[in-house]
Amino acid sequence: MTLGENICRARKRKRLTQAELAEKMNVSFQAVSSWEREEYLPDTYNFIQLGRVLDVSLDWLAADHDQ
C-alpha cells in the first residue's frame, strides 16, 4: 500500500471524514484529499501530525503493507 492509501485507511479506522481530519490538523480538506490521491505529499510537520491524530506510527504510515 502507498502512503496515500495508508492515510485513507487510518482515517477511516478513526471514522473521520476528510473534512474532520483536516479540521483536527488545521489544513484544508483539499490537502487531505490530495495526500490520499498522492497528488502531493504532506510536509514533515503534517506527516508527524498525521501519526498523532490518526494514532499510528510514522513507520506504519510510510510502510508498504502489500509486501
Protein Blocks (a to p, Z undefined) as FASTA:
>chain_A
ZZklmmmmmmmmnopafklmmmmnopafklmmmmmnomaccdfklmmmmmmmnopafklm
mpcfkZZ
